[in-house]
Amino acid sequence: MTGTPLHPIEVKILYSLKDEEWKDFDSVVRATKLNPDQIRRALEWLASKSYVQVRQDVVTEVQSRGRMPPELLLVSKLREKGGKALLDEIRKEFGSSDEFSAALGRAKNSSWVRTSNDLSGPLLVLVEGEGPQKFEDLISMLEAPLRQDSLSQDVVHLVEEMVKRGIVSRREQKVTKVRATESGLRALSSLSGAEYDERLTSEMLSTGSWRGKQFRPINVEATAPRLYPGRRHPVREFIGEVREAYISMGFTEVLGSNIQSAFWNFDALFTPQDHPGRDLQDTFYLKGLSDRSLKRTGLVANVASVHEDGWKTGSKGWRYNWDIQEARRLVLRTHNTSLTIQALSNSGKQETRVFAVGRVYRNENLDYKHLAEFHQMDGIMIGENLNVRNLMGFLNEFYKKLGMSSVKLWPSYFPYTEPSLQVMGYSNLAKDWIELGGSGVFRPEVTWPLGVRKPVLAWGLGIERLILLRLGLDDLRTLYESDLGWLRRRPEFASSETLLR
């Protein structure tokens, strides 16, 4: 099979460049009558074969803003009055005395007008000359964008002045220039003029008509275009991995609204109504909205009594008058424990394993390690004889599935768990222990009012921090910037097996 390696589109472009001059992109479009996208792609092909040179030039364009200079407006009004007018009369034609003074001053300095006195009073007289006309012609010429380097030297200084005064705008833009190389011209001259078929069709194969035809050779070494297929956002991808880890350990996912009552977000978790975490500085409240269906009966009454005097738990409670109105307030959930605690109340005293993964909201000052909206994975386990050792065993196994080699639980404090433990995980990527979240055993003040007497293990764990470790990042905000380039270039998550090595 013989023939030229040039595509017909490449041939058209080379023919338009055969005079060996630099040509701008638009002139190539006009000469070839091809689609601009076709030309861009073909230029990449030709440049890869060294058949064309492509460069980017920066050109400056100027264009009128559509505003007439005040001195030109003055000349125009004088012409309408036959070339002269009384000073007071022409002043009334302007919106303000300042505008008129500026117009008169500039017109006189440019020798476009002069003042004279006679018996009828001071007059403005239009001076004969080409000054105003040249200015008008320039304004008219600049109605469409014009390259500054195409202007004559005697006009450039006028344009500069008009740019400073805001009458003319100036902007820079890149212009693509193309020129055929000697190799490209030789390839063009070597064309035999033979007709080439572009593709081998199924009909040619079935009828045998492909025999005797000449097909255009394919350059198998040509650079292929980069493709960016759709892919999951890294946060979505990691949440999927978290779900798989929970489900593989026998957990069931629970869902719920982003908007929760303060009762389920705080009160049911034995968080006092004057706790600092319930302040506006930490929590987003929905202004003027509340859950009117909440009544001080049943489990709500039990929770209220626990807050006030400890109810039947043996605790002394927080010793204050519990307020139903405060409990009714609606908030953007600050943790997903507001969902797992409701699953606890619906468990019917059965042994249960549930988890919740989703967005939570905190009124935080945004920086590299704090966001106002982020993700959390919360869970609970209900069962006879569960204790802290069970909790540690679960968390170790769970985080191994996510690539953390080991977990430590450090003593901490939360209003609704006792003991309360801070979860620390060792990352082989960071070569350090990092804070992962909080955990513990629910206090009787939490479980008894909901009708559950069995031990309940609970935890609330962060997600974004683990994603940063996986991707080698150090700023949470990177995950949520609208940076399409980063999303395309970002590395794949390392497997949990790789992270454990």
C-alpha positions in Angstrom: 0.0 0.0 0.0 1.5 3.3 -1.0 0.4 6.9 -0.6 0.8 10.0 1.6 0.5 9.9 5.4 -1.4 13.3 5.2 -5.0 13.5 6.1 -7.2 15.5 3.6 -7.7 18.2 6.3 -3.9 18.4 6.7 -3.5 18.8 3.0 -6.0 21.7 2.9 -4.2 23.5 5.7 -0.8 23.0 4.0 -2.2 24.4 0.7 -3.4 27.5 2.6 0.2 27.9 4.0 2.2 27.2 0.8 3.3 30.9 0.5 5.6 30.3 3.5 4.2 33.3 5.4 3.0 33.5 8.9 -0.8 33.5 8.9 -3.2 34.0 11.7 -5.7 31.3 12.7 -8.8 33.1 11.3 -7.2 33.5 7.9 -6.6 29.7 7.8 -10.2 29.2 8.7 -11.3 31.5 5.8 -8.9 29.9 3.3 -9.8 26.3 4.1 -13.5 26.7 5.0 -13.0 24.1 7.7 -14.4 24.0 11.1 -12.1 25.8 13.7 -12.0 22.6 15.8 -11.0 20.6 12.8 -8.2 23.0 12.2 -7.0 23.0 15.8 -6.8 19.2 15.8 -5.1 19.0 12.4 -2.5 21.6 13.5 -1.6 19.4 16.4 -1.1 16.5 14.0 1.0 18.6 11.6 3.1 20.1 14.4 3.8 16.6 15.8 5.2 15.8 12.3 7.2 19.1 12.2 5.2 20.1 9.1 4.0 23.4 10.6 5.2 25.9 13.2 2.6 27.3 15.6 3.2 30.3 17.8 1.1 32.5 20.1 1.3 36.3 19.6 -0.1 38.8 22.0 -1.9 41.7 20.2 -3.4 44.8 21.6 -6.8 45.9 20.4 -8.5 49.2 21.0 -12.2 50.0 20.7 -14.5 52.9 21.4 -16.7 52.7 24.5 -19.5 54.4 22.7 -19.1 57.7 24.6 -18.6 61.0 22.8 -15.9 63.2 24.3 -17.4 66.5 25.7 -15.3 68.7 23.3 -16.6 66.8 20.3 -20.1 67.1 21.7 -19.6 70.9 21.9 -18.4 71.0 18.3 -21.4 69.0 17.2 -23.9 71.3 19.0 -22.2 74.4 17.5 -22.5 72.9 14.0 -26.2 72.4 14.6 -26.5 76.1 15.3 -24.6 77.2 12.2 -21.1 77.2 13.7 -21.6 79.8 16.4 -23.8 80.4 19.4 -24.1 82.6 22.5 -22.1 81.3 25.5 -25.1 81.2 27.9 -27.2 79.5 25.2 -24.7 76.7 24.4 -24.0 76.2 28.2 -27.7 75.2 28.7 -27.2 72.3 26.2 -25.0 70.5 28.7 -26.0 68.6 31.8 -23.8 70.5 34.1 -21.5 73.6 34.2 -18.5 71.3 35.0 -19.2 69.3 31.8 -19.4 72.4 29.7 -16.3 74.0 31.2 -14.3 70.8 30.5 -15.7 70.7 26.9 -14.9 74.3 26.3 -11.4 74.1 27.8 -10.4 71.0 25.8 -11.9 72.4 22.6 -10.0 75.7 22.9 -6.7 73.9 23.8 -7.1 71.8 20.6 -7.8 75.0 18.6 -11.2 73.7 17.6 -13.1 76.8 18.8 -12.4 80.3 19.9 -14.3 83.0 21.7 -15.0 86.5 20.4 -16.9 89.6 21.5 -19.2 91.8 19.4 -22.2 94.1 20.1 -24.5 91.1 20.7 -22.3 89.6 23.4 -19.8 86.8 23.7 -19.9 84.2 21.0 -18.4 80.8 20.5 -17.1 80.4 16.9 -16.1 77.1 15.3 -12.6 77.2 14.0 -12.1 76.0 10.5 -9.7 73.0 10.3 -9.3 69.3 10.2 -8.9 68.7 14.0 -12.5 67.9 14.9 -13.0 65.9 11.7 -9.9 63.7 12.4 -11.1 63.1 15.9 -14.6 62.1 14.7 -13.1 59.8 12.0 -11.0 58.1 14.7 -14.0 57.5 17.0 -15.9 56.1 14.0 -13.0 53.9 13.0 -12.8 52.5 16.5 -16.5 51.4 16.7 -15.2 47.9 15.9 -12.1 46.4 17.6 -8.9 47.5 15.9 -5.3 46.3 16.4 -3.2 49.1 17.9 -0.2 48.3 15.8 -2.2 49.0 12.6 -2.7 52.7 13.6 -0.5 55.4 12.2 1.9 57.1 14.6 0.1 60.4 14.4 -3.1 58.7 15.7 -1.5 56.6 18.4 -1.0 59.5 20.8 -4.7 60.4 20.4 -5.7 56.9 21.2 -3.4 56.9 24.3 -5.1 60.0 25.6 -8.6 58.6 24.9 -7.7 55.4 26.8 -6.6 57.4 29.8 -9.9 59.3 29.7 -12.0 56.1 29.4 -13.3 57.0 25.9 -11.5 54.0 24.4 -10.9 50.6 25.9 -7.8 48.6 25.3 -7.3 44.8 25.8 -4.7 42.2 25.0 -5.5 38.9 23.4 -3.6 35.9 22.2 -3.5 35.3 18.4 -2.4 32.0 17.0 0.0 32.2 14.1 0.9 29.4 11.7 3.5 28.8 9.1 4.4 25.7 7.0 7.9 24.3 7.4 10.2 23.1 4.6 9.3 19.5 5.6 5.6 20.4 5.3 6.0 22.0 1.9 8.1 19.0 0.7 5.3 16.6 1.9 2.8 18.8 0.1 4.8 18.8 -3.2 5.2 15.0 -3.1 1.5 14.4 -3.3 0.7 12.3 -6.4 -2.9 13.5 -6.7 -4.3 9.9 -6.4 -7.6 9.4 -4.8 -7.5 7.7 -1.4 -10.3 6.0 0.5 -10.6 7.1 4.1 -12.1 4.1 5.7 -12.7 0.3 5.1 -16.4 -0.4 5.5 -18.3 -3.6 6.2 -19.8 -3.3 2.7 -16.3 -3.3 1.1 -15.4 -6.4 3.0 -18.6 -8.3 2.1 -18.5 -7.4 -1.6 -14.7 -7.6 -2.0 -14.7 -4.1 -3.5 -11.7 -3.1 -1.3 -9.4 -4.9 -3.7 -7.6 -2.5 -5.9 -8.4 0.6 -3.8 -5.8 2.8 -2.2 -6.4 3.6 1.4 -4.8 6.5 3.2 -2.0 5.1 5.4 -2.5 5.6 9.2 0.2 7.0 11.3 0.2 4.6 14.3 2.8 6.7 16.1 0.6 9.8 16.1 -0.2 11.3 19.6 -3.7 10.3 20.6 -5.9 12.9 22.2 -6.2 12.8 26.0 -9.6 11.6 27.2 -11.1 12.5 30.5 -13.9 10.0 31.2 -16.3 10.6 34.1 -15.1 9.5 37.5 -16.4 9.7 41.0 -15.4 12.6 43.2 -12.8 11.4 45.8 -15.1 12.1 48.7 -17.9 10.0 47.1 -15.3 7.3 46.2 -14.1 7.1 49.8 -17.6 7.1 51.3 -18.3 4.1 49.1 -15.3 2.3 50.6 -16.5 3.2 54.2 -20.0 1.8 53.4 -18.4 -1.5 52.2 -16.3 -1.7 55.4 -19.3 -1.3 57.6 -21.6 -3.7 55.7 -18.9 -6.3 55.6 -18.9 -6.2 59.4 -22.7 -6.8 59.7 -23.9 -3.2 60.0 -27.0 -1.6 58.5 -27.0 1.9 57.2 -29.6 4.4 58.6 -30.6 7.6 56.8 -32.1 10.9 58.0 -32.7 14.5 57.3 -29.9 17.1 57.5 -32.3 19.1 59.7 -32.9 17.8 63.1 -34.5 19.0 66.3 -32.2 20.1 69.1 -33.9 17.3 71.1 -32.3 14.5 68.9 -29.1 16.4 68.2 -28.4 17.4 71.8 -31.0 16.6 74.5 -31.3 12.8 73.8 -27.5 12.6 74.1 -27.6 14.1 77.6 -26.0 17.4 76.4 -27.2 20.1 78.8 -29.2 23.0 77.3 -26.5 25.5 78.4 -23.6 23.5 76.9 -21.1 25.7 74.9 -21.5 23.4 71.9 -25.1 24.5 71.5 -24.2 28.2 71.1 -24.7 30.0 67.8 -20.9 30.2 67.5 -20.9 26.4 67.0 -24.3 25.4 65.7 -26.4 26.5 62.7 -30.0 27.1 63.9 -32.9 27.6 61.5 -34.3 31.0 62.4 -37.9 31.0 63.7 -38.5 27.3 63.0 -39.2 24.6 65.5 -40.6 21.1 65.9 -44.1 21.7 67.3 -44.9 18.0 67.4 -42.4 17.5 70.3 -44.4 17.0 73.5 -43.2 16.3 77.0 -44.6 12.8 77.1 -43.1 9.3 76.8 -39.4 9.2 76.1 -39.3 13.0 75.8 -40.5 13.2 79.4 -37.9 10.6 80.4 -35.1 12.6 78.7 -36.3 15.8 80.4 -36.3 14.1 83.8 -32.8 12.8 83.3 -31.6 16.3 82.6 -33.3 17.7 85.7 -32.7 15.1 88.4 -31.3 11.9 86.8 -34.7 10.1 86.6 -34.2 6.4 87.5 -30.6 6.2 86.4 -29.1 7.0 89.8 -27.5 10.1 88.3 -28.2 13.6 89.7 -28.7 15.0 86.2 -27.7 18.5 85.4 -30.0 20.1 88.0 -31.8 22.7 85.9 -35.3 23.2 84.6 -35.4 21.6 81.2 -37.1 23.7 78.5 -39.2 22.1 75.8 -39.0 25.2 73.6 -35.2 24.9 73.5 -35.5 21.2 72.6 -37.9 22.0 69.7 -35.5 24.3 67.9 -34.3 23.1 64.5 -30.6 22.8 63.7 -28.4 21.6 60.8 -27.2 18.3 62.4 -23.8 18.7 64.0 -23.1 15.0 64.0 -24.7 11.8 62.6 -25.2 10.5 66.2 -28.5 12.4 65.9 -29.4 9.6 63.4 -27.9 6.6 65.3 -29.6 7.7 68.6 -33.0 7.6 66.8 -32.1 4.1 65.6 -31.3 3.2 69.2 -34.7 4.4 70.3 -36.3 2.3 67.5 -34.3 -0.9 68.2 -36.9 -2.5 70.4 -34.2 -3.5 72.9 -32.8 -5.9 70.2 -29.0 -6.3 69.6 -28.3 -3.9 66.8 -25.5 -2.7 64.6 -26.2 0.5 62.6 -24.1 3.2 61.0 -24.7 6.6 59.3 -22.5 8.4 56.8 -23.3 11.9 55.6 -22.8 15.6 55.9 -22.7 17.4 59.2 -22.5 21.2 59.8 -20.6 23.3 62.3 -20.3 27.0 62.6 -16.5 27.0 62.1 -14.0 29.5 60.9 -12.8 28.1 57.6 -9.1 27.2 57.3 -6.9 24.4 56.0 -8.2 21.9 58.7 -11.7 23.2 59.4 -14.8 23.3 57.2 -18.4 24.4 58.0 -19.7 21.4 56.1 -18.0 18.0 56.1 -18.7 14.3 56.4 -18.8 12.0 59.4 -19.3 8.3 59.9 -21.2 7.4 63.1 -22.2 4.0 64.5 -23.6 2.2 67.5 -23.5 -1.4 68.6 -26.1 -2.8 71.1 -25.4 -6.1 72.8 -25.0 -8.0 76.1 -21.7 -7.7 77.9 -20.2 -5.2 75.4 -17.3 -3.2 76.8 -14.4 -1.0 75.9 -12.3 -4.0 74.8 -15.0 -4.8 72.2 -15.0 -1.2 71.1 -11.2 -1.2 70.6 -11.3 -4.5 68.7 -14.0 -3.2 66.4 -12.2 0.0 65.7 -8.9 -1.7 65.0 -10.6 -4.1 62.5 -12.7 -1.3 60.9 -9.7 1.0 60.3 -7.6 -1.9 59.0 -10.2 -2.2 56.2 -9.5 1.5 55.5 -5.8 1.2 55.5 -4.8 2.2 59.1 -2.3 -0.2 60.6 -3.4 0.2 64.3 -5.7 2.2 66.5 -5.2 3.7 70.0 -8.0 4.9 72.3 -7.0 7.8 74.6 -9.1 8.9 77.6 -11.3 11.9 76.7 -14.6 13.5 77.7 -18.0 13.7 76.0 -21.3 14.5 77.8 -23.0 11.3 76.6 -20.4 8.5 76.9 -18.5 7.1 79.9 -15.8 6.0 79.5 -15.1 8.5 76.6 -12.2 7.7 74.3 -10.4 9.7 71.6 -9.7 7.5 68.5 -6.1 7.8 67.3 -4.9 6.0 64.2 -1.4 5.3 62.9 -1.0 6.2 59.2 1.9 4.6 57.2 1.5 7.5 54.8 1.9 10.2 57.4 4.3 8.1 59.6 2.4 9.5 62.6 -0.6 9.1 64.9 -3.5 11.2 63.8 -6.9 12.1 65.5 -9.8 10.3 63.9 -12.8 11.0 66.1 -14.5 10.2 69.4 -16.0 7.0 70.9 -17.2 5.5 74.1 -19.9 3.6 75.9 -23.3 5.5 76.1 -24.1 6.5 79.6 -27.3 5.2 81.3 -28.6 8.8 81.1 -28.7 8.3 77.3 -29.9 4.7 76.9 -32.3 4.2 79.8 -34.8 6.9 78.8 -35.0 5.3 75.4 -35.9 1.9 76.9 -32.4 0.2 76.4 -30.6 -1.3 79.3 -28.0 -3.2 77.3 -24.5 -1.7 76.8 -24.2 0.5 73.7 -20.9 1.3 72.1 -20.9 4.5 70.0 -18.5 6.5 67.9 -18.3 9.5 65.6 -15.4 9.5 63.1 -14.2 12.0 60.5 -13.8 11.2 56.8 -12.1 14.1 55.1 -8.9 13.8 57.1 -8.4 10.2 56.0 -9.0 11.3 52.4 -6.2 13.9 52.7 -3.9 11.2 53.9 -4.8 9.0 51.0 -4.3 11.7 48.4 -1.2 13.3 50.0 -2.9 16.7 50.6 -2.6 19.1 53.5 -5.6 21.4 53.0 -9.3 20.3 53.4 -10.5 23.0 51.1 -8.7 21.4 48.1 -11.3 18.7 48.1 -14.2 21.1 47.5 -12.7 23.6 45.1 -14.1 23.7 41.6 -10.8 22.7 40.1 -11.6 20.5 37.1 -7.9 20.1 36.4 -7.1 18.8 39.8 -10.0 16.3 39.7 -8.7 15.0 36.4 -5.1 14.8 37.6 -5.6 13.5 41.1 -4.1 10.2 41.9 -6.1 7.0 42.5 -6.7 5.9 46.1 -4.1 3.5 47.3 -5.6 0.1 48.3 -5.9 -0.7 52.0 -3.4 -3.6 51.5 -0.8 -1.2 50.1 -1.3 1.2 53.0 -0.8 -1.5 55.5 2.6 -2.5 54.2 
